[in-house]
Amino acid sequence: MEKLRMNNKKKLTEREIKIIAYVADGWSGVEIADKLGITEPTIRMNLLKMFVKTNTCNRSHLVAYALRNGIIN
C-alpha cells in the first residue's frame, strides 16, 4: 500500500494536489481559480486530467481516492 501512495503522489503535480485539497474543502471551480490566479476552465481541464490519472469520474470520487491513498488528509 505504501508503494501505491508514493506512485500516486509522483503522478499528481503539486498544483493538482492543491486543487484536490480545495475541492475537498468545498471550494467551487471559480473560487479555486481565483485563489490560484488561473481561469475556471483551466481548473475544469485540470480536474478532467486528474480523473484520468486516478481513474475517477467526479470530484467526490477524486477526493475519496486522494484521502484513501494519503494524497491529502
Residue pairs with C-beta under 8 A, 6 or more apart in sequence:
4 69
5 69
5 70
5 71
8 54
8 69
8 70
8 71
9 17
9 70
9 71
11 53
11 54
12 20
12 50
12 53
12 54
12 71
15 36
15 46
16 46
16 49
16 50
16 53
17 66
17 71
17 72
18 36
19 32
19 36
19 43
19 46
19 47
19 50
20 50
20 62
20 63
20 66
20 71
20 72
21 72
22 31
22 32
22 35
23 32
23 47
23 59
23 62
23 63
24 63
24 66
24 67
24 72
27 35
29 40
29 43
29 44
29 47
30 40
32 43
33 39
33 40
33 42
33 43
36 43
47 59
47 62
50 56
50 62
51 57
51 58
51 61
51 62
54 62
54 65
54 66
56 62
56 64
56 65
63 72
65 71
66 72
67 73
